[in-house]
Amino acid sequence: MRCIPSRVVLRKRKFSVSWHKAKAKVSRVQGTIANLRNDMLQKAGTTIRQNHAVVVMEDLRITNMTASARGTLEAPGTNVRAKSGLNRVRWIGPDRLWRFAAG
């Protein structure tokens, strides 16, 4: 099994030559992932624009959605698991790219 580049960096002595090489590799991998994600979003936006006459996007209040639902001992929160799942979603980007693709 191959090592995950970000874990390789953790095993290097900080600011050594090997650390810089591993850090550069992590940056390349993360850049590739970002490029693939942006490409997919742009293609999805273009497909939506070509196949639909009207596209409506909901203006969500993301800060309220991702706020803690844990609550206190006296008043415990509700739907904590559902809200914690929302925090794992990448919120910034798709709507911006879709608006760009919609022209």
C-alpha positions as CSV (number, residue, x, y, z in Angstrom):
1,M,0.0,0.0,0.0
2,R,1.3,3.4,-0.9
3,C,1.7,6.1,1.7
4,I,-0.6,9.1,1.9
5,P,1.6,12.2,1.1
6,S,0.2,14.3,3.9
7,R,1.2,11.6,6.4
8,V,4.7,11.3,4.9
9,V,5.2,15.0,5.7
10,L,4.5,14.4,9.4
11,R,7.3,11.8,9.6
12,K,9.9,14.3,8.2
13,R,12.1,16.6,10.3
14,K,10.6,20.0,9.9
15,F,12.2,22.3,7.2
16,S,14.6,19.6,6.1
17,V,15.2,19.0,2.3
18,S,13.0,15.9,2.5
19,W,10.3,17.8,4.3
20,H,10.2,20.4,1.5
21,K,10.1,17.7,-1.1
22,A,7.2,15.9,0.6
23,K,5.4,19.3,1.2
24,A,5.7,20.1,-2.5
25,K,4.3,16.7,-3.4
26,V,1.3,17.3,-1.1
27,S,0.7,20.7,-2.7
28,R,0.7,19.1,-6.2
29,V,-1.8,16.4,-5.2
30,Q,-4.1,19.0,-3.5
31,G,-3.8,21.2,-6.6
32,T,-4.8,18.3,-8.8
33,I,-7.8,17.6,-6.6
34,A,-8.9,21.2,-6.7
35,N,-8.5,21.4,-10.5
36,L,-10.5,18.2,-10.9
37,R,-13.3,19.5,-8.6
38,N,-13.5,22.8,-10.5
39,D,-13.5,21.1,-13.8
40,M,-16.4,18.8,-12.7
41,L,-18.3,21.8,-11.4
42,Q,-17.8,23.8,-14.6
43,K,-18.9,20.9,-16.7
44,A,-22.0,20.3,-14.5
45,G,-22.9,24.0,-14.7
46,T,-22.5,23.9,-18.5
47,T,-24.7,20.8,-18.8
48,I,-27.4,22.4,-16.6
49,R,-27.3,25.6,-18.6
50,Q,-27.6,23.7,-21.9
51,N,-30.4,21.4,-20.8
52,H,-32.6,23.7,-18.7
53,A,-34.3,27.1,-19.5
54,V,-34.5,28.3,-15.9
55,V,-32.3,27.3,-13.0
56,V,-33.2,28.4,-9.5
57,M,-30.7,28.3,-6.6
58,E,-31.7,28.6,-3.0
59,D,-30.0,31.2,-1.0
60,L,-29.1,29.2,2.1
61,R,-27.8,30.7,5.4
62,I,-24.8,28.4,5.6
63,T,-23.5,30.0,8.8
64,N,-26.7,29.1,10.7
65,M,-26.8,25.6,9.2
66,T,-23.2,24.8,10.3
67,A,-23.5,26.4,13.7
68,S,-23.2,24.0,16.7
69,A,-26.3,22.1,17.6
70,R,-24.8,20.5,20.7
71,G,-26.5,22.8,23.2
72,T,-25.9,22.5,27.0
73,L,-26.5,19.9,29.7
74,E,-29.8,21.7,30.7
75,A,-31.0,22.1,27.1
76,P,-29.4,19.5,24.9
77,G,-29.5,20.2,21.1
78,T,-31.7,18.4,18.6
79,N,-30.6,16.9,15.3
80,V,-26.9,17.1,16.3
81,R,-25.9,14.3,14.0
82,A,-27.7,15.8,11.0
83,K,-26.0,19.2,11.6
84,S,-22.6,17.7,12.1
85,G,-23.0,16.0,8.7
86,L,-23.6,19.3,7.1
87,N,-20.2,20.5,8.3
88,R,-18.5,17.9,6.2
89,V,-19.9,19.3,3.0
90,R,-17.8,21.8,0.9
91,W,-20.2,24.7,0.8
92,I,-18.2,27.4,-1.0
93,G,-17.8,27.1,-4.8
94,P,-20.5,25.2,-6.6
95,D,-23.0,28.0,-6.8
96,R,-20.3,30.5,-7.8
97,L,-19.1,28.3,-10.6
98,W,-22.6,27.4,-11.7
99,R,-23.4,31.1,-11.9
100,F,-20.3,31.7,-14.0
101,A,-21.1,28.8,-16.3
102,A,-24.7,30.0,-16.7
103,G,-23.2,33.2,-18.1
